[in-house]
Amino acid sequence: MPIPTEQKWKEIALEFWTCWNFPNCLGAIDGKHVTIQAPSNSRSQYFCYKKTFSIVLLALVDAHYNFIAVDVGSFGKNSDGGIMAHSKLGKALDQNKLNVPPKEALPGTTNEVPYVILGDEAFPLKTYLLRPYPGKQLDCNEKRVYNYRLCRARRVVENAFGLLSQKFKIYNRRMQAKPENADVIILTTCVLHNFIKKYDGKLTYVRDNKQTSEDRSTPINLTNISVQGGNATREAFGIRETYKQFFNSRVVL
């Protein structure tokens, strides 16, 4: 899994916009717990919330269910957000070392936002990572629309895990291997998954609504969100608000 070039990232983002109507998106991220036999002398390190022993496959997936990057082998007790923060992928994103393109205007607007990846509530909100509004904050329909759009595009990573389990039945039972060997097995299946999808000649995504933004040629201005100082968290909130406004604007209605 080579590090994507800037051009490759742009191609991935275009596919997300074309297939799932989410602009400036580099991929969807999530973690999958792979059940393993209890390692000797491991105590509770591999014991996860599912009451089983597991290791975690953290994966970034493109619009066509291909794995862009994976992190394999974290303890089952760890959260997805914590695993990402300590992974090479998370550190590279924090340090901007992955050839990510610079900010670009959302389709049909003049509002520039960074390219982002999509995660669920287990991940922290960052300038490069969008998550849904928490349930207790859904005080308006605009937030529900944003959550729907994000969750719809983010489903590709869950679907990729489903396809992986369908192809390789080893995921449907407890993996009888030491953690270090299980890591190699999981990584191998991810590489084979990409290889099979590349050469089977089948498109597996479902496009359930028509893209209409191409017909709109007049740029519009959304309300600018003020960003103060160098506070990354505040900037991240502003980016999410900009996406919320975009999904509720006439550009995508």
C-alpha positions in Angstrom: 0.0 0.0 0.0 2.1 2.9 -1.3 1.6 6.4 0.1 -0.8 8.1 -2.3 0.6 11.0 -4.3 -1.2 14.4 -4.3 -2.8 13.5 -7.6 -4.0 10.2 -6.2 -5.5 11.9 -3.2 -7.4 14.2 -5.6 -8.7 11.2 -7.6 -9.9 9.6 -4.4 -11.7 12.8 -3.3 -13.3 13.1 -6.7 -14.6 9.5 -6.4 -16.1 10.3 -3.0 -17.9 13.3 -4.5 -19.1 11.4 -7.5 -20.2 8.3 -5.7 -21.2 9.5 -2.3 -21.7 13.2 -2.6 -19.1 14.2 0.0 -16.5 16.7 -1.3 -12.8 17.0 -0.4 -12.8 13.6 1.2 -9.7 11.4 1.3 -11.3 8.3 2.9 -13.3 6.8 5.7 -11.6 5.4 8.8 -12.7 2.8 11.4 -11.4 -0.1 13.5 -12.4 -3.7 13.3 -11.9 -6.1 16.2 -10.5 -9.4 15.0 -11.1 -12.2 17.6 -8.0 -14.2 18.5 -7.3 -17.0 21.0 -6.3 -15.6 24.4 -2.5 -15.0 24.3 -0.6 -16.4 27.2 0.3 -14.0 30.0 -1.4 -11.1 28.2 -3.8 -10.3 31.2 -6.4 -7.8 30.0 -4.4 -6.1 27.2 -6.3 -7.9 24.4 -9.6 -8.2 26.2 -12.1 -5.8 24.5 -15.6 -4.4 25.2 -17.1 -7.4 23.2 -15.9 -9.7 26.0 -13.5 -11.4 23.7 -9.7 -11.3 23.1 -9.0 -9.3 19.9 -6.5 -7.2 18.0 -7.6 -4.2 16.0 -7.4 -3.6 12.3 -7.6 0.2 11.8 -8.2 1.0 8.1 -8.6 4.0 5.8 -10.8 3.1 2.9 -11.5 4.8 -0.5 -14.9 5.3 -2.2 -14.7 1.8 -3.9 -13.9 -0.1 -0.7 -10.1 -0.4 -1.3 -7.8 -0.1 1.7 -5.6 3.0 1.4 -3.7 2.4 4.6 -4.0 0.0 7.6 -2.6 -0.3 11.1 -2.7 -3.8 12.5 -2.0 -5.3 15.9 -3.2 -2.8 18.5 -4.6 -4.2 21.7 -8.3 -4.9 21.8 -8.8 -2.8 24.9 -7.7 0.4 23.1 -10.1 2.8 21.5 -10.1 3.6 17.8 -9.2 7.2 18.5 -6.3 6.3 20.7 -5.1 3.7 18.2 -5.1 6.3 15.5 -3.3 8.9 17.6 -0.4 6.5 18.1 -0.3 5.0 14.6 2.0 6.0 11.9 -1.0 7.1 9.9 -2.3 9.4 12.7 1.2 10.9 13.3 1.8 11.5 9.6 -1.6 13.3 9.2 -0.8 15.4 12.3 2.6 16.4 10.7 1.2 16.8 7.2 3.6 14.2 5.7 1.2 12.3 3.4 1.2 14.5 0.3 -2.3 15.8 1.1 -3.4 18.5 -1.3 -3.8 22.1 0.0 -7.2 23.5 0.8 -9.7 23.7 -2.0 -13.1 25.3 -2.4 -16.2 23.2 -1.9 -18.0 22.5 -5.2 -20.0 25.5 -6.4 -18.7 27.7 -3.6 -15.8 30.0 -2.9 -15.2 28.5 0.6 -11.9 26.7 0.9 -11.6 23.9 3.4 -8.9 21.2 4.0 -9.2 17.7 2.6 -10.6 15.5 5.3 -11.1 11.9 6.4 -14.4 10.7 7.9 -14.8 8.9 11.2 -17.5 8.0 13.8 -17.9 9.2 17.3 -14.9 7.2 18.5 -12.5 9.6 16.8 -11.7 13.2 17.8 -12.7 16.1 15.7 -9.6 17.6 13.9 -8.9 19.8 11.0 -8.3 16.8 8.8 -10.9 14.5 10.5 -14.6 15.0 10.6 -17.0 13.2 12.9 -20.8 13.5 13.5 -22.5 15.9 15.8 -23.2 14.1 19.1 -26.8 13.0 19.5 -27.4 15.4 22.4 -26.4 18.3 20.0 -28.9 17.4 17.3 -31.0 20.5 18.1 -31.7 21.4 14.5 -32.4 19.7 11.1 -29.2 21.1 9.6 -27.0 19.0 11.9 -29.1 15.9 11.1 -28.5 16.5 7.4 -24.8 16.8 8.0 -24.7 13.6 10.1 -26.6 11.8 7.4 -24.2 12.9 4.7 -21.2 12.0 6.7 -22.5 8.6 7.9 -23.6 7.7 4.4 -20.1 8.3 3.0 -18.4 6.8 6.1 -20.2 3.5 5.5 -17.7 2.5 2.9 -15.2 1.4 5.6 -17.8 -0.8 7.3 -18.7 -2.3 3.9 -15.0 -2.9 3.2 -14.8 -4.9 6.4 -17.9 -6.8 5.4 -16.3 -7.7 2.0 -13.1 -8.7 3.7 -14.9 -11.1 6.0 -16.9 -12.4 3.1 -13.8 -13.2 1.0 -11.7 -14.6 3.9 -13.7 -16.9 6.2 -11.0 -16.8 8.8 -12.6 -13.6 10.1 -15.8 -15.5 10.9 -14.2 -17.5 13.7 -11.6 -17.1 16.4 -8.1 -16.8 14.8 -5.9 -19.6 16.2 -2.6 -17.8 16.0 -0.2 -15.8 18.1 -0.8 -12.1 17.9 2.4 -11.5 15.9 1.3 -14.1 13.4 -2.3 -12.9 13.3 -0.9 -9.4 12.4 0.7 -10.8 9.3 -2.4 -12.8 8.3 -4.6 -9.7 8.6 -2.3 -7.5 6.7 -2.0 -10.2 3.9 -5.8 -10.4 3.5 -6.0 -6.6 3.2 -3.4 -6.6 0.4 -5.2 -9.6 -1.3 -8.5 -7.8 -1.0 -7.2 -4.8 -2.9 -5.6 -7.1 -5.5 -8.8 -9.1 -6.1 -10.9 -5.9 -6.4 -8.4 -4.4 -8.9 -8.6 -7.4 -11.2 -12.1 -8.8 -10.8 -13.5 -6.0 -13.0 -16.5 -5.4 -10.8 -17.8 -2.1 -9.3 -19.3 -2.7 -5.9 -20.5 0.7 -4.8 -24.1 1.7 -5.0 -25.0 5.2 -6.1 -28.4 5.9 -4.6 -29.0 9.5 -5.6 -28.2 11.6 -8.7 -25.4 14.1 -8.6 -26.7 17.5 -9.5 -24.0 20.0 -8.5 -22.4 19.8 -12.0 -25.3 21.8 -13.4 -24.6 24.7 -11.1 -22.0 27.0 -12.5 -22.5 30.1 -10.4 -20.3 30.1 -7.2 -22.0 31.1 -4.0 -20.7 32.3 -0.7 -21.4 30.5 2.5 -21.2 32.3 5.8 -17.5 32.4 6.8 -16.7 30.8 10.2 -14.3 32.9 12.2 -11.2 31.1 13.3 -9.2 32.7 16.2 -5.6 32.3 17.0 -3.9 29.0 16.3 -6.4 26.8 18.2 -6.7 23.7 16.1 -9.8 22.5 18.0 -11.7 25.8 17.3 -10.6 25.6 13.6 -11.9 22.0 13.4 -15.3 23.1 14.8 -15.3 25.8 12.1 -14.5 23.4 9.3 -17.4 21.1 10.4 -19.7 24.1 10.5 -18.7 25.0 7.0 -19.5 21.5 5.8 -22.9 21.6 7.6 -23.8 24.8 5.8 -22.6 23.4 2.5 -24.9 20.3 2.8 -27.8 22.5 3.7 -27.2 25.0 0.8 -28.8 25.1 -2.6 -25.6 23.7 -4.1 -26.6 20.2 -3.0 -30.3 20.4 -2.5 
